[in-house]
Amino acid sequence: MADLCQQCSIEIWGEDSRDLADSSRIAGRLAGQSDTIYQALCEGCGLTWVDNAGRCVDRNCRLHGDSQKPSAALLSSLLPSPSSPGAV
């Protein structure tokens, strides 16, 4: 069975299967920490970093990292301005 981070699980199955969340709780207990970020293998993202909730927090993740999020400038350039024809 495939292990998925929280985001991939929601994208693929429509809900959080908590595959990697369970592993992070175990890793946190072993390390004696409550807030643990650790490296995991997500079948969607690949090798990534996840938090206690199993959420991918790797800034360089090919699917969920900061580099994949469009900048505000890019978003504003794609949206019509309120004064342009055809604006809603």
Residue pairs with C-beta under 8 A, 6 or more apart in sequence:
2 19
2 43
3 19
3 20
3 23
3 40
3 41
3 42
3 43
4 12
4 13
4 17
4 19
4 20
4 42
4 43
4 44
5 19
5 20
5 40
5 42
5 44
5 45
5 48
5 50
5 54
5 55
5 56
5 64
6 16
6 18
6 20
6 21
6 50
6 53
6 54
6 55
6 56
7 44
7 45
7 55
7 56
7 63
7 64
8 42
8 43
8 44
8 45
8 56
8 63
9 15
9 16
9 17
9 18
9 19
9 54
10 16
11 44
12 44
16 54
18 54
19 54
20 40
20 42
20 50
20 54
21 50
21 52
21 53
21 54
22 54
23 38
23 40
23 54
24 36
24 38
24 40
24 50
24 51
24 52
24 53
24 54
25 52
27 36
27 38
28 34
28 35
28 36
28 52
34 52
35 51
35 52
36 51
36 52
37 49
37 50
37 51
37 57
38 49
38 50
39 47
39 48
39 49
40 47
40 48
40 49
40 50
41 47
41 48
42 48
42 50
42 56
44 63
45 56
45 58
45 61
45 62
45 63
45 64
46 62
48 56
48 58
48 61
48 64
49 56
49 57
49 58
49 61
50 56
50 57
50 58
51 57
56 63
56 64
56 65
58 64
58 65
59 65
59 66
59 67
60 66
60 67
61 68
62 68
80 86
80 87
80 88
81 87
